[in-house]
Amino acid sequence: MLDRSLTDALARDLAAASFTSEGVAALVGESAAAALTRMIAHPARRAALRRPGPLSTLVRALWLGDAVDEAALADALPQLGVDGAIALGLVERRGGTVAPLMAIRPHDYADALGEGSWWIASDLDELAGLWPLRPDHVLGVGGAARTLAHLLPLEPCSQALDLGTGCGIVALHLRRIAERVVATDISARALGFAELTAALNGVDGIELRLGSLFEPVAGERFDLIASNPPFVITPRTAGVPEYEYRDGGEPGDALMAAVVAGLAEHLVEGGQARLLGNWETVGDTTGLERARGWSEGGDVDAWAIERDALSPVGYAELWLRDGGTLPRDADHDRLLDAWLDDFEARGVREIGMGWLALRKHGGAPSLERFERIGHPVQLEHVGAHLASAFADAAALAALDDEALTAAHLVVSPDVTEARHQLPGAAGPTVIELRQGGGLGRTLSVDTALAALVGACDGELAIGQLVAAIAGLLEVDGDVLGADLLPRVRELLVTGFLRGVTER
Ligand SMILES: C[S@@+](CC[C@H](N)C(=O)[O-])C[C@H]1O[C@@H](n2cnc3c(N)ncnc32)[C@H](O)[C@@H]1O
């Protein structure tokens, strides 16, 4: 149990020293601060050493992991004091200096609910020259956690679960939406960091529980489940390092399958889940097809978005590098062999990486999409888009074609149209609808659909528009309607058109 008087004192000291992203950038300079995000410490250390003072000491100790002079730390932490920092497990006395035992770094966030900053406690890492990482290393905030935060629906809810909380970053995001958050982890060390993270930021309502997968929440249901699970596929070969933060200890992508399979019985009806994950293409079954299998029959609508896919060699290379093993290292080829042997033995041809969104339904599924979206996507739009797509799909499932024909729809304000025409041609050869928000899709459409979308200003019903366009194109109205209506449904779910549900 943390001593709240100590964590409060630490928070006051950090604030007083301007230990924020902005404050640190002002101290070390923008380019040195940017280098920190690329795990390059030296420019920041060099700048901080030139400008001694409380902020410089905190940057060196808590961000870069440098041992610092005891008097300087006492000066930087006037309320907590060095003894308080030792009592919190933040530092230890070592050979006349004080050495940090963990990292505390500011993390900024911004989304439709607002912006802010938290201090995140985690293990010291490469920035502190610690390499290789310990097997039970607890990650700070990385790109994956940032991405997952952007996938969350931002609608208020009652209960949320963060499965595999690590330093607690996703739990903090969930707590902005949910009245109560349960954050679990298999690592007691991780829960210790998550507890400190929450306390430092004065965030209550996060309950920490130790245990694997859904064990700690047996029999409980949530409105929202988020997880950045340890999805990295690692060969189960003796001598291959395993890292708790990235490796769930299962062969292949079995851990992902277990997480997805467990979601339905822990979601309330209408409850949603957002996950990051990897999926293997095994033989002729693509990764996305296998991901479909994980949720099938589970009373959930499911949407998997594959953002990238790597060959076994590319995948092994990525995670060997992440673990600090480079091609020049003695161990490299042995470890690469272990990865490739494992993929070969199981017939794995490719590994997809991406996002999974699920929604528990009470009846038949209304949305099942398993697709590759490799183009750049503006992440800040994604959470709201996924949530409204599930709502639209459910509303559409209840709407037969007759009712859809009577609906008045509007084109979304972020949609633009581009026409490409060969020089001298009478009309366009390609018409594209482009989406600024949502998943940033570009669709090639024919004249009829372009005309329909262009006319969707809510004034006339879809059936009236189809009839008018059929007249203009001199085609049969029923035939055109049968062609356009399924595509109107697709445009509603993908966010090009609106109007079926209130937003
Ligand atoms: C990739 S890290 C994510 C940490 C944090 N949520 C984030 O996004 O930065 C995965 C976390 O899952 C935890 N974990 C590993 N195996 C687990 C299991 N079987 N059940 C629950 N958590 C597990 C690890 O300890 C680690 O903290």
The ligand as a Tripos MOL2 file, in Angstrom:
@<TRIPOS>MOLECULE
LIG
   27    29     1     0     0
SMALL
NO_CHARGES

@<TRIPOS>ATOM
      1 C1          2.3110   -4.8040  -23.9560 C.3       1 LIG1
      2 S1          2.1950   -4.6160  -22.2130 S.3       1 LIG1
      3 C2          0.9760   -3.3440  -22.1090 C.3       1 LIG1
      4 C3          1.1130   -2.4710  -20.9050 C.3       1 LIG1
      5 C4          0.2190   -1.2120  -20.9410 C.3       1 LIG1
      6 N1         -1.1890   -1.5780  -20.8880 N.3       1 LIG1
      7 C5          0.5210   -0.3840  -22.1710 C.2       1 LIG1
      8 O1         -0.3370   -0.3370  -23.0530 O.co2     1 LIG1
      9 O2          1.5980    0.1850  -22.2490 O.co2     1 LIG1
     10 C6          1.3290   -6.0800  -21.7540 C.3       1 LIG1
     11 C7          1.0640   -6.2380  -20.2700 C.3       1 LIG1
     12 O3          0.3560   -7.4670  -20.0780 O.3       1 LIG1
     13 C8          0.8680   -8.1250  -18.9340 C.3       1 LIG1
     14 N2          0.6170   -9.5660  -19.0910 N.ar      1 LIG1
     15 C9          1.4220  -10.5180  -19.6190 C.ar      1 LIG1
     16 N3          0.7960  -11.7120  -19.6030 N.ar      1 LIG1
     17 C10        -0.4160  -11.5130  -19.0460 C.ar      1 LIG1
     18 C11        -1.5150  -12.3540  -18.7330 C.ar      1 LIG1
     19 N4         -1.4930  -13.6510  -19.0240 N.pl3     1 LIG1
     20 N5         -2.5960  -11.8040  -18.1380 N.ar      1 LIG1
     21 C12        -2.6370  -10.4830  -17.8480 C.ar      1 LIG1
     22 N6         -1.6350   -9.6360  -18.1200 N.ar      1 LIG1
     23 C13        -0.5340  -10.1430  -18.7050 C.ar      1 LIG1
     24 C14         2.3400   -7.7710  -18.9170 C.3       1 LIG1
     25 O4          2.8680   -7.9100  -17.6240 O.3       1 LIG1
     26 C15         2.3010   -6.3240  -19.4120 C.3       1 LIG1
     27 O5          2.1770   -5.4290  -18.3410 O.3       1 LIG1
@<TRIPOS>BOND
     1     1     2 1
     2     2     3 1
     3     2    10 1
     4     3     4 1
     5     4     5 1
     6     5     6 1
     7     5     7 1
     8     7     8 2
     9     7     9 1
    10    10    11 1
    11    11    12 1
    12    11    26 1
    13    12    13 1
    14    13    14 1
    15    13    24 1
    16    14    15 ar
    17    14    23 ar
    18    15    16 ar
    19    16    17 ar
    20    17    18 ar
    21    17    23 ar
    22    18    19 1
    23    18    20 ar
    24    20    21 ar
    25    21    22 ar
    26    22    23 ar
    27    24    25 1
    28    24    26 1
    29    26    27 1
@<TRIPOS>SUBSTRUCTURE
     1 LIG1         1 GROUP 0 **** ****
